[in-house]
Amino acid sequence: MGEVLHSELSGRILGIAMDVLNELRPGLDEKLYERALVIELQQRGHGVTVQPSYPVYFRQQLIGTLVPDLIVDGLVLIDPKVVAAFTDTHVAQMIGYLNITGLELVLLLNFKNARLDWKRVVRQQRTDIPQISAHESLIRVIRVIGG
């Protein structure tokens, strides 16, 4: 079994998030938890970048910017939520954030309930899969289906 990416740092972040939730209690807006996380992370000596802006390009054309919530110590992206449960959409969005930022780890934090819910999302480097176009992918799908 491989080593857990940024294990010590992510453990400290999760502990801080639990402390924030225990003090504020569940049911608040996610921005309030985010602000409390920033305060507590900084008080415990962590560098926190709040809502950095990353340009997003399509075919060398700027199409917009990506603004993640928090980056801790330049290594871990934090996305606080207040949701019933994490969904595949949340995870897919975080994979996109990792691809744009170049970071390798996101901690999704859910402050909805009295017990902190969290999910690690790690960017996977797949070098064994050749890059193919959407058209080639569609052709492969049609062939598999039997078209």
C-alpha positions in Angstrom: 0.0 0.0 0.0 1.4 3.4 -1.0 2.1 6.4 1.2 -0.8 8.8 1.7 -0.2 12.1 0.0 0.4 15.0 2.4 -0.7 12.8 5.3 0.6 14.9 8.1 -0.7 18.2 6.7 -4.1 16.8 5.8 -4.4 15.3 9.3 -3.7 18.7 10.8 -6.2 20.4 8.5 -8.9 17.8 9.4 -8.2 18.3 13.1 -8.6 22.1 12.7 -11.8 21.6 10.7 -13.2 19.4 13.5 -12.3 22.1 16.1 -14.0 24.8 14.0 -17.2 22.6 13.6 -17.2 21.8 17.4 -17.0 25.5 18.2 -19.4 26.9 15.6 -21.8 23.9 15.5 -23.5 22.7 12.3 -26.1 24.6 10.3 -24.2 27.8 9.3 -23.3 29.0 5.8 -20.2 27.5 4.3 -18.5 30.9 4.0 -18.6 31.2 7.8 -16.8 27.9 8.2 -14.3 29.0 5.5 -13.5 32.2 7.4 -13.1 30.4 10.7 -10.8 27.8 9.0 -8.6 30.6 7.7 -8.3 32.2 11.2 -7.5 28.9 12.9 -5.1 27.7 10.2 -3.2 30.9 10.3 -3.1 31.0 14.1 -1.6 27.5 14.0 1.1 28.6 11.6 -0.2 27.6 8.2 0.0 29.7 5.1 -3.5 30.1 3.7 -4.3 31.5 0.2 -7.9 32.6 0.1 -9.7 32.4 -3.3 -6.7 32.6 -5.6 -7.5 33.1 -9.3 -6.3 30.7 -12.0 -6.8 31.5 -15.7 -8.5 28.8 -17.7 -7.6 28.4 -21.4 -9.2 26.6 -24.3 -7.0 26.3 -27.4 -4.7 29.1 -26.2 -7.8 31.4 -25.6 -8.6 32.6 -22.1 -12.1 31.5 -21.4 -12.4 32.4 -17.7 -10.9 32.0 -14.3 -11.1 29.3 -11.6 -11.4 30.5 -8.0 -10.9 27.7 -5.5 -11.8 28.5 -1.8 -8.6 27.9 0.1 -5.1 26.5 -0.5 -3.1 25.6 2.6 0.7 25.8 2.6 0.7 25.8 -1.2 -0.1 22.1 -1.2 -3.6 21.2 -0.3 -6.8 22.7 -1.7 -9.7 23.0 0.8 -13.3 23.2 -0.3 -15.7 23.6 2.6 -19.3 22.6 2.0 -22.7 22.4 3.8 -24.5 19.7 1.9 -26.5 16.6 2.7 -23.8 14.4 1.2 -20.9 14.6 -1.3 -21.8 13.7 -4.8 -19.9 12.6 -7.9 -20.4 16.2 -9.1 -18.4 17.5 -6.2 -15.6 15.0 -6.8 -15.5 15.7 -10.6 -15.4 19.5 -9.9 -12.4 19.0 -7.5 -10.6 16.9 -10.1 -11.0 19.8 -12.5 -9.6 22.2 -9.8 -6.6 19.9 -9.4 -6.0 19.8 -13.1 -6.1 23.6 -13.4 -4.1 24.4 -10.2 -1.5 21.7 -10.7 -2.0 20.7 -7.0 -2.4 17.0 -6.2 -4.8 16.9 -3.2 -8.2 18.4 -2.3 -9.9 18.0 1.0 -13.7 18.3 0.7 -15.1 19.2 4.1 -18.7 19.0 5.0 -20.0 21.0 8.0 -23.6 20.0 7.6 -23.8 17.6 10.6 -22.4 17.5 14.2 -19.7 15.1 12.9 -17.3 16.4 10.2 -17.6 14.5 6.9 -14.6 14.7 4.6 -13.3 13.3 1.4 -9.8 13.2 -0.1 -9.6 13.8 -3.8 -6.2 13.0 -5.3 -5.1 13.9 -8.8 -4.1 10.7 -10.6 -1.3 10.8 -13.1 -2.2 8.2 -15.7 0.7 7.7 -18.1 -0.5 4.3 -19.3 -3.5 5.7 -21.2 -2.8 7.3 -24.6 -4.5 10.7 -25.2 -7.3 10.4 -27.7 -9.7 12.9 -29.2 -13.4 13.1 -28.4 -14.1 11.8 -31.9 -11.9 8.8 -31.5 -13.4 8.1 -28.1 -16.9 8.2 -29.6 -15.9 5.8 -32.3 -14.5 3.4 -29.7 -17.8 3.6 -27.7 -19.8 2.9 -30.9 -17.6 -0.1 -31.7 -18.0 -1.5 -28.1 -21.8 -1.1 -28.3 -21.9 -2.8 -31.6 -22.4 0.0 -34.0 
